């Protein structure tokens, strides 16, 4: 049966129920909920649908009942579902479906109001049984900060209120009772429509997935919008709200007397599995796998255009390498699926390179990512034993996630295809793939350090993890020191045999070597546009009369931000001549990975900033300016160029590309000086930086003083050597070197 005939039969079925979300499905998103408008054409369409014999039309929304009454007052005959099923209206009368006290949300509402008050454009909306914070109008540079603050506040509140849940929507976060689900509208609609009814459901965001999932075999769900970054229970797709209206108009025409009209656009089927064969001329010739899938296309729906794709170093490195080999990138897309099993694997072969992804159950993400990855492997590999926590259920979940990725990988590529796996989230993937019969070369690159045997032995499943890692054909690390640590662990904890350049295990030869990752230097040498320049000028304007030291880091306990600020304060104490003459600008870049411990770390940093500014500050001079913001690469480049000293002092790090970015961005005629931690992987290449020990506050204070006093000729000489090192190993040469080594492993 053709798609046209399928939809003609469903459109003509009696009784027929139509459920549709409102915002993003029938009308475009507005900057704020109050600014949304429904035009006369849509009201007439809804009235026409409701007037058709045998058709029941219902709008299912997360909006309050008052908002729906206001917007749809011109179509009183249609049925309405408000607050994700909390209120239902048929024949003009609203009925509540819950018996909760609205006051139970007062605490989290106050927290969200407090957060919104610090971010222009943020809006908190109270409904009967839920509270929502909207951030569509917040400045892009502040959105990540608001999201992290919101996540921390909401998650802390939810831990004491198990009857509620957090719901992430399109530029909103909502706290609602667990029992509120749009899925409740499906049986209600079936009862309204009558025995034998079939349903069509339209929706655009995650809240509509419950509704799609509740549909029966004879029903159809339609996802509206180019949601290429998550799986869905819908089987069909329309591109936008205007195509939704065209489709619904076609249903009206089909059910009226006369010949069946040709639809302007029918829903297109959504592929639930790869659309390309695993082998042959059209098959993918290489697979890259990472925990998180980068955004390689914009997402529609935001005012002012589409969100830019990711342009990070790893994307810049892998994009051309995968494109040249007809490769595909597999990862988690950042979305959750209900239930206890991962969602369908989805594919987008229109990106460059092609991408595939799976959705994870929220419980898996909590145990695997927030649990074993961030509370066990991260502090273990970064050498922070005091932060370690081990739990058996988290290790078991880590195994399940790696198995889910192996299932997806096995479906994507042929058994001979080279596979390149990234970072500590997927250390078991080669073992899982081997069990499925994968024969091609499988490589892994670890983007963080590897610990020595004394620390690694603390991991309760150390031997199992090592054995699984030895199912890779190539293991790549940032530095020879990390390679030595791994070999030492194998020699102590594994029956594998160490040879000069390989490890022999189970009849296989595993290559282990260092591949220092780089950047693309040219990307940090371009001038920014005028709009971006205005924001950076505003940041730097209070510091125009002083020398500047700059730190740029993700807010994490491994980055050494408190230690460097204490060193700056100590410098002002030891060398009082610098008071009023130098300022420290610390930029902490928000990241979702910060959520579990960000509040504690941020509080510590802000307390240090307040103490030093209070002790040394003057009416016209603030010693430290602390910013918790996201900046574009072009804006960061301008900040790098403005700084007399770049301070990159992690307590321990795999590589730390900020050091290389700072070097690449400098003006050759007057470069800044780089103060770099001895414990960053970059220190091995950037020997002409001022190398410092971030654990020694007095020593780092003196190194900052030394960098500030460095003569121009010495700075130029050092920068020339540093830039040569940065240019010698770039992101592109790193990827090419690794892939050529991997491809040679099975020859």
SEFI-838004 format. One record per residue (C-alpha): x, y, z. Coordinates in steps of 0.02 Angstrom, whole numbers, plus 50000, padded with zeros to 5 digits. Each point is the difference from the previous one (the first is absolute). Layout:
<rs>
XYZ/...
</rs>
This chain:
<rs>
500005000050000/500675017349956/500205013650131/498615009949916/498784985550008/500494996450181/499615017850053/498425001149895/499314984550087/500455006650173/499315017449962/498354992349944/499844988150148/498495002450113/500115003450143/501635009849989/500845009250143/501345013349972/501125005450143/501215014349971/501245009650104/499895018949980/501675009350013/501234994149867/498684988749921/498525011049950/500825016950031/501845005349997/500895002650165/499845017850068/501355008750104/498884998450154/498404990150030/498985016150012/500555005749827/499304984749911/498545003749885/498764989149905/499405007549837/498284999249922/500564986749874/500504987650136/498415003150100/498964996849844/500984983949967/499694993750176/498155004049988/499914991149831/500834984450071/498834999750149/498495002149887/500434984849893/498854985150036/500934986350090/501515011050045/500535005650175/501325013650009/501035002950159/501445011950037/501194992350128/501185012650078/501135003550147/499215017350014/498845004750142/498134998649972/499845019050013/501275002049859/499104987549889/498325008250035/500735016749949/500844993949841/498604988549941/498475009950054/499515001049817/499814981149989/499004994950155/499414983849919/501714991450002/500594989450146/501515005850101/501314992050111/501045012150106/501554997950110/500524983549920/498374991750050/499685008850166/498425008149932/498814993649866/498565009049915/498634992049898/498385009049956/500615015950083/500284993650178/501744998250078/500354985450114/501554997750111/500894983249997/501095002550156/499695003950183/501675007850045/500225016350095/500755013449887/500965007150149/501124984649999/500975008349857/500315016550090/501774995350052/500674996049828/499035014549925/500955012050115/501654992049950/499625001949816/499415017950023/501665003950084/500964992449854/498945009149871/500305016750087/501864998649957/499724996849814/499115012849892/498694991749891/499694985250116/498184997350049/499224989050135/498234994049966/498894992650137/498624988149952/498804990450111/501154985350035/501645004549917/501275013949984/501015004049843/501525010849967/500145006449820/501695005549932/499665002749815/500355018850020/501584998350107/501635005649920/500924985349921/501555003250108/498944997950158/498914985149950/501224986550055/500205008450170/498115001150023/499774981849947/501294993950126/499305010750141/498254993849958/500544981849991/500895001150168/498525008450086/498704988549923/500984983950031/500315004950182/498145003750025/499464983949913/501094989550115/498835005150142/498404999349896/499944983049914/498235002849934/500635012949876/501164999749849/501035011649891/499485002049819/501165008149873/499065007549853/500375012349861/500935014050091/499064996050161/500204989550157/498424994750090/499724992050170/498404989950003/499194985350089/500594983249936/498204995149962/499755014349876/500184992749825/499315004749831/499764981349977/498435001450108/499195009549857/500064984649888/498744988750091/498955015550040/499945004449815/499594982149951/498525000650121/499425016649927/500174994149820/499064983750032/500234981349970/501124995149855/500865016849993/501735002849926/501115014450052/501235012049921/501175009150122/501125014749954/501375007350112/501715007749995/500944997450163/500444987350134/498375002750095/499074992849850/500964983650002/498874993450140/498535003249886/500824991449852/500484985150107/498214997750061/499304998349823/499374983149939/500514990449844/498645007849893/500455017850051/501385011349934/501175012450085/500765014549904/501555009250061/499995018249945/501655009049967/501764994849952/500374991150163/501564991349937/500774998250173/498844987850088/499064984049974/498114999749997/498524988350016/499195009049853/500094991049832/499775015449892/500665017749987/499455017249938/501255014149983/499165014350093/498375007450065/499495006349828/500114982449927/498954993850147/498635012249951/500104994849817/499844981850049/498495003350112/499175010349862/500254985149885/499084988850125/498545012149996/499984999349810/500144981049995/498484997550114/498915012049904/499104994449842/500935000549836/501614992649927/501464997050118/501165015149988/501874998249975/500835004750166/501275014149995/501124989650116/499704983550085/500894994650160/501634991549956/500464983350080/501345000750136/501384987249986/500194990150161/501574991349937/501415004749881/499425003649824/501664994549926/500634982149987/501404994250111/501134995049857/500215002649815/500245016149901/498805010150109/500634993650169/500905010550130/501874997249995/500425006550175/499095002450165/500425012650135/499164997650169/499905012250146/498895001450153/499225016349940/499575003649819/500525017349941/498735011549917/500454999049815/498445008949939/498975014550065/498354996950085/498475009349945/498825008150121/500985014050080/499595017949951/501285008049889/500524984449907/500824983750038/501244995350133/501774998649935/500784983049989/501434995050114/501705006649946/501104992550136/501734992749972/499434981949993/498665004249871/501255009949896/501204985350005/498784985849965/498855008649876/501204999849850/500754983250049/498304991550008/499375008849843/501524993949902/499644982050053/498105000749987/499924998750188/498615002050128/500005006450179/499004990950135/499585006950172/498685004250128/498985015149949/499695007350174/498184994550009/499154987150110/498754986549961/498694993650121/500124982250060/501504989150039/500704996749826/500905011649877/498985007549859/500084996449815/501615004049913/499725014949886/500995005749848/500305016649914/500984997349840/499805018149945/501325006650120/501855000149959/500504987350060/498434989650020/499434997850181/499074986650096/499395000250179/499074991150137/498945006550144/500394993750175/498824996950145/500225013650131/500454987250134/501404993649888/500695017449978/499955003250188/500964984150042/501154999149849/500435018149967/499735009450163/500474984350096/501414989149936/500715012149871/500005016050103/500124993250178/501174985349969/501005000549838/500225019049990/500785002350173/500954983549984/500815004449833/500315018150053/500844994050162/498765006850127/499724984850113/499095010750129/498585002449876/499774981649959/498384990650024/499634982349941/498314991349982/499664983049924/498385005249916/500925014249913/501334988149933/498624988449938/499135014749915/501655005349920/500094982549924/498205001549937/500335016849916/501564993449914/498994985049941/498655011549931/501305009849903/500714983749932/498254994849941/499835016449906/501764998949928/499704982149944/498455005749906/500905014449917/501574992549924/500684983849931/501104988750109/501585005549907/499725018850022/501285010050103/499255007250160/500745014650099/499335001650179/500255015550107/500305002550186/499674991750166/498124997849979/500204985449878/501504989950059/499024983649983/499405002849823/501334989849909/499664985050111/498135001249966/500315001649812/501194985149996/498634989450078/498885004949854/501304994349874/500805016549952/501634996149909/500565017249944/501265010850094/499315008750154/500945014550076/499765010450156/500655017350046/499965005550181/499765018950016/500485000350185/501554993350090/500234981850046/500504997350182/501444990150072/499744982450065/499825005250183/498505010949959/499264988949865/500014985350120/498725009250106/498684996549867/499064984450059/499874993349822/501755005049943/500464983049926/498364998849903/500205017549932/501804996849945/499534983849915/498605008649905/501165014149946/501204987149929/498654995049875/500425016249908/501334998949864/500675017550033/499995009650164/500455018349985/500495012050140/500545018250008/501764997650067/501364986750020/499735001250187/498194994449981/500604985749889/501264994750133/498645000250134/498894988749895/501404987849962/500464999650185/498204995650044/499974986249869/501654993150062/499394999650180/498164995449986/499834990249838/500714983649932/500335009149835/501825000849941/500915016449973/501085001549845/500995015149939/498595009149908/498524988350022/499074989850129/499674981649963/498344993250064/498894985449948/501004997749840/499815018349950/501215014749986/499395016350077/500935015849954/500145013250137/500745017149963/499805018650029/499065011349879/500065017950069/498425008749944/500075017549929/498935014349939/499795008749833/501065015650034/499245010249858/498304999250083/500655011050143/500835012949888/498455007149913/499185016450049/498284999250079/498485009049930/499375016350072/498574992350101/501164988250092/501295013850021/498765010950096/499754986950134/501874997150024/500325018850003/498745001350142/500904986150094/501715008149979/499525018350023/500184999950192/501754993049978/500705012049871/501165008950123/500854984350065/501014985249940/498954984349983/500204981850052/498724988349922/499354983050051/498734990349896/499354983250064/498514989050024/499475001050183/500734983850067/501034995450153/501424993749888/500275016949915/500845008550149/498985016049995/499995003050189/501874996550009/500455012549863/498915013650076/500844997150168/501685001349912/499475016649923/499515006550172/501674994050067/500885009149859/499155016350051/500614996850177/501804995749950/500145013349865/498925014850056/500625010349852/498764990449891/498505006450096/498895011049890/501104995149851/499434982449958/498304991349998/499534981749989/498574995449882/499374982450034/498744992849876/499174983950058/499084992349853/498374991350051/499754982049950/498654987450043/501374988950068/500185012650141/498304996350078/500424987650140/501365010350085/499895016949917/499135008850145/501354995350124/501415004549882/499195016249945/499695005350180/501814996850044/500625010349852/498815014550034/500505000450184/501845001449951/499605013649874/499005009650130/501364998650131/501425005849885/498965014149925/499495005550175/501784999550066/500925008449855/498675008749895/499875018949985/498675011949939/500694999749822/500764982549997/499264982750022/501394986950009/498994985249935/498564999949877/499114983249998/498844995249857/498964984349987/499545001049816/500124991249833/500955008849862/500224995849817/501694995049931/500205017249921/499615008650165/501204989050096/501355003949871/499775018550034/500124997050187/501594990049974/500775014149897/499565012950131/500894990950142/501805003850049/500084983150085/499034984249964/499824989750159/499654981649961/500314990750162/498974984050018/500454989050146/500034985949873/499404998949821/500114988749848/500575013649881/499115016750029/499745008349833/499715017250078/501895001750012/500184996849814/498555011549958/500815014150101/501634997949905/499134999449830/498995015850033/501485011350046/500655014249893/501774995949950/500605017850021/499445000750181/499534982850068/499474996250176/500914988050116/499294982950039/500034993250178/499664981349985/499784986250127/501324986449999/498594987550018/499095004349838/500394988549855/500375015549895/501535003750108/500984986349911/499855009349834/499955018050065/501674999950091/500275018649968/498535005050108/500315005150180/499704982950077/499285000650175/499424988650140/498175004450035/500054990950167/501315012450063/499145016850026/501585010050040/500914992749850/498565003949882/499905017850069/501835002649956/499754992349828/498575012349966/501145014250051/501374993349886/498804999049852/499395017850027/501795006550004/500594990249848/500815011649870/499245001349826/501474991749913/499924984950115/498124998849976/500215000549811/501364986750003/498984988550111/498435002749898/500884995749837/500484983050071/498304997350080/499085004049838/501144988249904/499534986150121/498145004049987/500105000349810/501004983949989/498634988750070/498265006349956/498294992350019/500074994749818/501724991850009/499494991550163/498484992049918/500954995049844/501414992350101/498804990250111/498914993549858/501464994649892/500734990650150/498314991950035/499744994749820/501724991950000/499624989650156/499184985549908/501064999749843/
</rs>
